[in-house]
Amino acid sequence: MALMHFEKALAICQLNEPQRGNAGESARVKWRMAQIYEQRGQLEDARAFREAAEKTKKTLLETGDCTVVDDEDSSWDALIGLLYR
């Protein structure tokens, strides 16, 4: 059930990327989806979503489009602009 909601959220985030200016929200959703796939034992799907999320996060950190946060969970939350939290 949760995965279905995240799939819908990902579609919405991807539609909003041009207006929001980056793919931070989509990356955060992909990271959460990777966690669900991992818990289900679907490791290939988990890996694919995690790699896509981490690639976007790395790009955002390199360009300065998001804040560097040491805590793992909070670092993903930081990908979402303050205006949209």
C-alpha positions as CSV (number, residue, x, y, z in Angstrom):
1,M,0.0,0.0,0.0
2,A,2.7,2.5,0.9
3,L,4.6,1.7,-2.3
4,M,1.5,2.6,-4.3
5,H,1.4,6.0,-2.6
6,F,5.1,6.6,-3.2
7,E,4.7,5.8,-6.9
8,K,1.9,8.4,-7.1
9,A,4.1,10.9,-5.2
10,L,7.0,10.3,-7.5
11,A,4.9,11.0,-10.5
12,I,3.7,14.3,-8.9
13,C,7.2,15.3,-7.9
14,Q,8.5,14.7,-11.4
15,L,5.8,16.8,-12.8
16,N,6.7,19.6,-10.4
17,E,10.4,19.5,-11.0
18,P,10.4,22.4,-13.6
19,Q,8.5,24.7,-11.2
20,R,10.6,23.7,-8.2
21,G,13.9,24.1,-10.0
22,N,15.4,20.7,-9.2
23,A,14.8,16.9,-8.6
24,G,15.3,17.0,-4.9
25,E,11.8,15.9,-4.0
26,S,11.9,13.1,-6.5
27,A,15.2,11.9,-5.1
28,R,13.7,11.8,-1.6
29,V,10.8,9.7,-2.8
30,K,13.0,7.3,-4.7
31,W,15.1,6.9,-1.5
32,R,12.0,6.0,0.5
33,M,10.9,3.6,-2.3
34,A,14.3,1.9,-2.1
35,Q,13.8,1.3,1.6
36,I,10.4,-0.3,0.9
37,Y,11.8,-2.5,-1.9
38,E,14.7,-3.5,0.4
39,Q,12.3,-4.5,3.2
40,R,10.4,-6.6,0.7
41,G,13.6,-8.4,-0.4
42,Q,13.4,-6.8,-3.9
43,L,17.0,-5.9,-3.8
44,E,17.5,-5.1,-7.5
45,D,14.6,-2.6,-7.4
46,A,16.0,-1.2,-4.2
47,R,19.4,-0.8,-5.7
48,A,18.1,1.0,-8.8
49,F,16.0,3.5,-6.8
50,R,18.7,4.1,-4.3
51,E,21.4,4.7,-7.0
52,A,19.1,7.1,-8.8
53,A,18.3,9.0,-5.6
54,E,22.0,9.2,-4.6
55,K,23.0,10.4,-8.0
56,T,20.6,13.3,-7.8
57,K,21.5,14.1,-4.2
58,K,25.2,14.2,-5.2
59,T,24.5,16.6,-8.0
60,L,22.4,18.9,-5.8
61,L,25.2,18.9,-3.2
62,E,27.8,19.7,-5.8
63,T,25.9,22.6,-7.2
64,G,24.9,23.9,-3.8
65,D,21.2,23.5,-4.5
66,C,20.7,21.9,-1.1
67,T,22.1,22.1,2.4
68,V,24.7,19.6,3.6
69,V,23.3,17.8,6.7
70,D,25.2,15.1,8.6
71,D,22.2,13.0,9.7
72,E,21.2,10.5,7.0
73,D,17.5,10.9,7.3
74,S,17.6,14.7,7.6
75,S,20.0,14.9,4.7
76,W,17.2,13.6,2.4
77,D,14.7,16.0,4.0
78,A,17.1,18.8,3.1
79,L,16.6,18.1,-0.6
80,I,13.2,19.7,-0.3
81,G,13.2,23.4,-0.4
82,L,12.0,25.2,2.7
83,L,9.1,26.8,0.9
84,Y,7.7,23.3,0.2
85,R,8.2,21.6,3.6
